[in-house]
Amino acid sequence: MKKLFLFLSFSLFLCASAHALPLLGFYKTVDDRTGNAKAVVKLYECAGLMCGRIVALFDKTGSYIEETISNPVRVAEKLAEKPHLDGLDILWHMEWSERSQEFSGGRIMDPMDGRTYRARIWQDRNDPGLLNVRGMIGPFGRTQVWQNMEISALPEDLQNLDISDWEVVIRN
């Protein structure tokens, strides 16, 4: 009986640790000031936590995807080394809390100025296809609403994107 209990306990532990993080996928970022689509961010698992990388950029009007990680053009002017915006990690070390049903504890970077902020991410209660993404300094912050994107709505190179060897790159 004791062996059965240990086996069941171990099995439950393996099942619990094998669960994928929630909310991973592709999201369209929307500028909270203009309402225009800006980028596509891939939320992915990094060492048991959640990270986010820009994989595509919209044109200035937010009407269509102008460039992707396969053909990067624009650069992050304010960051050292001026890396391409496509391929830039902007979220890292976000930990899922089952109790509060949100990610927190990590950082988010504004790719336009290179500043980083504490971050929280949670699913919208009224629309599960929306994420509230909040960057904060102390009690003050700003929230953007990101929209889930279906893979079929993405350019072909993103539909087949291989993230198996991605490791988060934190830039200053």
Protein Blocks (a to p, Z undefined) as FASTA:
>chain_A
ZZmmmmmmmmmmmmmmmpccehiacdddddfklopafbdcddddeehiacdddfbdcdfk
omacfbdfklcfbdcfkbghiiafbhpafbehiacdfklopaehiacddfknopacdddd
dddfklmkbccddddehjbdcddddddddfklpcfklmmccfklgccdddZZ
